[in-house]
Amino acid sequence: MLGLNTVGGFFLLNALLAEPRGPWDTTITDTARAMALFALVTELLAAAVTGAFVTLVRLRRWWFAIPAVLILTAIARMVFPPVP
């Protein structure tokens, strides 16, 4: 589960740090959205795994906060990508 959160955080970090190199760089929007989408899919899977562990009473409910924050940030990056 922490591995999935780490991978999702890596994708999200790449999406957040993506900046255009200049006005000619038109692929930056697609790249940032793709990285955010990868992060979103990974974190949805992490949230499902977290839900399974919470149901088995192995984890507390506050563990849902990690994937929730990363999911909301990924959605925000998909809606507001960088523009060249």
TAKAVEN-V133973 format. One record per residue. N is the residue number from 1. RES is the residue in one letter. BURIAL is b if it has 16 or more other ideal C-beta (glycine too) atoms within 10 Angstrom, else e. Layout:
N	RES	BURIAL
N	RES	BURIAL
This chain:
1	M	b
2	L	e
3	G	e
4	L	b
5	N	b
6	T	e
7	V	b
8	G	b
9	G	b
10	F	e
11	F	b
12	L	b
13	L	e
14	N	b
15	A	b
16	L	b
17	L	e
18	A	b
19	E	e
20	P	b
21	R	e
22	G	e
23	P	e
24	W	e
25	D	e
26	T	e
27	T	e
28	I	b
29	T	e
30	D	e
31	T	b
32	A	b
33	R	b
34	A	b
35	M	b
36	A	b
37	L	b
38	F	b
39	A	b
40	L	b
41	V	e
42	T	b
43	E	b
44	L	b
45	L	e
46	A	b
47	A	b
48	A	e
49	V	b
50	T	b
51	G	e
52	A	e
53	F	e
54	V	e
55	T	e
56	L	e
57	V	e
58	R	e
59	L	b
60	R	e
61	R	e
62	W	e
63	W	b
64	F	e
65	A	e
66	I	b
67	P	b
68	A	e
69	V	e
70	L	b
71	I	b
72	L	e
73	T	b
74	A	b
75	I	e
76	A	e
77	R	b
78	M	b
79	V	e
80	F	e
81	P	b
82	P	b
83	V	e
84	P	e
